[in-house]
Amino acid sequence: MITLLARAKINLYLEIIGDRPDGFHELVMVMQSVALADQITLRRLNASVIQINCDHPLVPTDNTNLAYRAAALLQKRFPNRTNRCGGVEITVDKKIPVGAGLAGGSANAAAALFGLDVLWQLGLTRIELQELGAELGSDVPFCLAGGCAIATGRGEEVDLLSNPPKLTAVLAKYNTLSVSTPWAYKTYRQQFKHTYRSPQSASSNATQPPTARVQSGDMVRALGAHDFSAIGSHLRNDLEKVVLPAHPKVAQLRTVMADQGGLGTMMSGSGPTVFTLAETPQQAEEILVAVRAQIADADLKLHVAPFVTQGIRLVG
Ligand code: C5P
């Protein structure tokens, strides 16, 4: 039996560059793992089946579950090695909110790949696991790497940043509100396609350097310099432009959170989780208490989540 922690991520930066031939969006992101985590337990089964246990009502336990798909992908890709190992029971203790922009499903898939590589003795490298992860979802390779990274392409090309600062995020999400990631990107395309860089200008960059629009360098420099106020001021998420107008409650939550003296406030991924950065866990606790005092809604769930350096942690 193997037990792992699958950590959530936040986006410190998410810029949408344009369309890709595969139908996805070309992105430039800066992602950070945080301590909020699901616990994943893997247990060998004699019969060659994959069984998912999860008591969260929004998490499927059939073959659409991303952790299920991770196990099925390994069985398909390595039949000789996995056949002799039998099947697996995957138990997900869900702590990361679902449909939240925190990559909870991707983190579960990453933990399943990482843990099954150990359980089934596949001997795969992190790069090989990340390549398999990219087939399951754009955020899975980052979840396998963890820490702080620039993610480009559709999000699957991950470059780790060294020595990132140890800040703490306050995460806030209305429990009963979820945002569909395909909806957010589709709506963004409908409204902002005129701003997309054409594939030609992306490849023939003799006249326009590729850095002309992308401002992630400011964030990366701020992270490298541990310049906390610059990290706060260079937060960016293009998807806020479609998610906040569609969900005024989230826009109002963002305003309240931005007012609490943290380093900066932004929506994560396709939302609707909003985060505020704090220098210390103590400051984060104070911000959490202040937000709770201003929004007396039992549906609003808040978490203090320090930055962590690993996406997946083997705990037993
Ligand atoms: O890769 P993932 O399954 O997480 O993506 C979910 C959806 O988000 C995709 O089906 C697509 O609609 C949208 N998406 C996108 N461009 C990306 C990543 C995701 O359009 N780079």
Boltz pocket constraint, residues with backbone or C-beta under 6 A from the ligand:
constraints:
  - pocket:
      binder: B
      contacts: [[A, 23], [A, 24], [A, 25], [A, 26], [A, 27], [A, 136], [A, 137], [A, 138], [A, 139], [A, 153], [A, 154], [A, 155], [A, 181], [A, 182], [A, 183], [A, 185], [A, 186]]
      max_distance: 6.0
